[in-house]
Amino acid sequence: MSILITGGAGYIGSHIVERLIKNKIKVIILDNLNTGHKKLINKKAFFIRGDINDKNLVKSILKSYNVKTIIHLAACLNVNEAEINPQKYMENNVKGTENLLLSCKNSIVKNIIFSSSCSIYGNINGAVNENKKPNPEGKYAYSKYLGEKLIKKYSKKFNFKYGIFRYFNVAGASNSGKVGEVEKSYGHLIKNIAIQSLKKKAVIKIFGNNYPTKDGTCVRDYIHVSDLTDLHIKGINYLIKNKKSFILNCGYGKGYSVLNVVNVFKKIKKNLVIIYQKKRFGDVPQVYSNTKKIEKMFKWKPKHNDINKIIRSAIRWEKIFNKTNNK
Ligand SMILES: NC(=O)c1ccc[n+]([C@@H]2O[C@H](COP(=O)([O-])OP(=O)(O)OC[C@H]3O[C@@H](n4cnc5c(N)ncnc54)[C@H](O)[C@@H]3O)[C@@H](O)[C@H]2O)c1
């Protein structure tokens, strides 16, 4: 079996690649290294530096490697940038997805996994399940919503099955110490915590403290990247075995406020300074997952659902990455 993984030089992609290689699967990575990182590229994978918008390139990869399964992660995901430059998100995330799908015409591709986002739900009171009508707020969320629509449309046209995973907030790093989150520009809270953990005087900014939530800060559902990786393996196996498409939330079903998470960090870094700043556009007050469907379908029991461990795992990676990068 060979699997094409777009965005395989990125944070989540490199974890999935590491696991697939461990399972002795032939992996082809297509990544333009826009936010991907050379150090995250698995040496045992076939790496092609290129763009999902390059239809001829994608077609030739599908053909020469006999690709039956694609895991499509390549995307831009800077929520603030998407508001300033929505065209970039339409070109890269929406047109890019469509071009990738069009390249599957007359190929042997039978399964596609697409990384969507919980942001397509908009603001939610209580745990959200997969039947909730999407209400994307913000241009990044909208690009993911349109991506889902394209996957469904072309699945009928080209006769492949799909697995749409709606990730909640992904954090942490692989136990191997070889892959983790590198890109800093997204403003992900746990990545920021990891960066600050290495500083003498740590400072964390909290954006908004008067949201209609328990303590006024945003509430999110954090999933460890290793559990998310497991879900992709289960997803591929499910598609191959059952030949049935699915849409699934990937979260733990527990909402932590930003302040909850920062307070966990404060126990590790006693001199932490917390600064409150004004709200960021596109941040909904609260979103966390209803996990019933994924638990039932995949008989899934998460292994890393502990916010302390997630934070410590991200900090450990930050230390390793900084050490090797400064050599
Ligand atoms: N990190 C999260 O918390 C989170 C949450 C929800 C959804 N997602 C989705 O997961 C996927 C992976 O995100 P990540 O956190 O690993 O980010 P990332 O930036 O580390 O990975 C994205 C990868 O895609 C590559 N890429 C982007 N555009 C490309 C193009 N046109 N052609 C080829 N390669 C391209 C980048 O170089 C990068 O390696 C994305 O689709 C993102 O929208 C992530």
The ligand as a MOL file (V3000), in Angstrom:
LIG
                    3D

  0  0  0     0  0            999 V3000
M  V30 BEGIN CTAB
M  V30 COUNTS 44 48 0 0 0
M  V30 BEGIN ATOM
M  V30 1 N -3.0320 22.3470 14.2610 0
M  V30 2 C -4.3110 22.3500 14.5790 0
M  V30 3 O -4.6720 22.5590 15.7620 0
M  V30 4 C -5.3680 22.1100 13.5270 0
M  V30 5 C -6.7300 22.1970 13.8920 0
M  V30 6 C -7.6890 21.9600 12.9270 0
M  V30 7 C -7.3290 21.6210 11.6350 0
M  V30 8 N -6.0010 21.5680 11.3060 0 CHG=1
M  V30 9 C -5.6470 21.2150 9.9160 0
M  V30 10 O -4.6260 20.2300 9.9300 0
M  V30 11 C -3.8150 20.3520 8.7730 0
M  V30 12 C -2.3500 20.3170 9.1650 0
M  V30 13 O -2.0750 21.4040 10.0380 0
M  V30 14 P -0.7210 21.5520 10.8570 0
M  V30 15 O -1.0840 22.0370 12.2100 0
M  V30 16 O 0.0900 20.3400 10.7110 0 CHG=-1
M  V30 17 O -0.0480 22.7970 10.1060 0
M  V30 18 P 1.3530 22.9180 9.3320 0
M  V30 19 O 1.4460 24.3110 8.8290 0
M  V30 20 O 2.4490 22.4350 10.2040 0
M  V30 21 O 1.1510 21.9100 8.1230 0
M  V30 22 C 0.5870 22.2630 6.8830 0
M  V30 23 C 1.5400 21.7630 5.8170 0
M  V30 24 O 0.9700 21.9610 4.5270 0
M  V30 25 C 1.9810 22.4620 3.6570 0
M  V30 26 N 1.2840 23.1880 2.5820 0
M  V30 27 C 0.4740 24.2710 2.7070 0
M  V30 28 N -0.0310 24.6110 1.5140 0
M  V30 29 C 0.4520 23.7300 0.6140 0
M  V30 30 C 0.2950 23.5700 -0.7910 0
M  V30 31 N -0.4590 24.3990 -1.5150 0
M  V30 32 N 0.9360 22.5460 -1.4020 0
M  V30 33 C 1.7400 21.6950 -0.7040 0
M  V30 34 N 1.9390 21.8100 0.6250 0
M  V30 35 C 1.3020 22.8160 1.2710 0
M  V30 36 C 2.8610 23.3270 4.5410 0
M  V30 37 O 4.1480 23.5550 4.0170 0
M  V30 38 C 2.8730 22.5020 5.8220 0
M  V30 39 O 3.9340 21.5630 5.8170 0
M  V30 40 C -4.2610 21.6280 8.0690 0
M  V30 41 O -5.1000 21.2870 6.9970 0
M  V30 42 C -5.0550 22.3680 9.1360 0
M  V30 43 O -6.0480 23.1880 8.5810 0
M  V30 44 C -5.0160 21.8090 12.2170 0
M  V30 END ATOM
M  V30 BEGIN BOND
M  V30 1 1 1 2
M  V30 2 2 2 3
M  V30 3 1 2 4
M  V30 4 1 4 5
M  V30 5 2 4 44
M  V30 6 2 5 6
M  V30 7 1 6 7
M  V30 8 2 7 8
M  V30 9 1 8 9
M  V30 10 1 8 44
M  V30 11 1 9 10
M  V30 12 1 9 42
M  V30 13 1 10 11
M  V30 14 1 11 12
M  V30 15 1 11 40
M  V30 16 1 12 13
M  V30 17 1 13 14
M  V30 18 2 14 15
M  V30 19 1 14 16
M  V30 20 1 14 17
M  V30 21 1 17 18
M  V30 22 2 18 19
M  V30 23 1 18 20
M  V30 24 1 18 21
M  V30 25 1 21 22
M  V30 26 1 22 23
M  V30 27 1 23 24
M  V30 28 1 23 38
M  V30 29 1 24 25
M  V30 30 1 25 26
M  V30 31 1 25 36
M  V30 32 1 26 27
M  V30 33 1 26 35
M  V30 34 2 27 28
M  V30 35 1 28 29
M  V30 36 1 29 30
M  V30 37 2 29 35
M  V30 38 1 30 31
M  V30 39 2 30 32
M  V30 40 1 32 33
M  V30 41 2 33 34
M  V30 42 1 34 35
M  V30 43 1 36 37
M  V30 44 1 36 38
M  V30 45 1 38 39
M  V30 46 1 40 41
M  V30 47 1 40 42
M  V30 48 1 42 43
M  V30 END BOND
M  V30 END CTAB
M  END
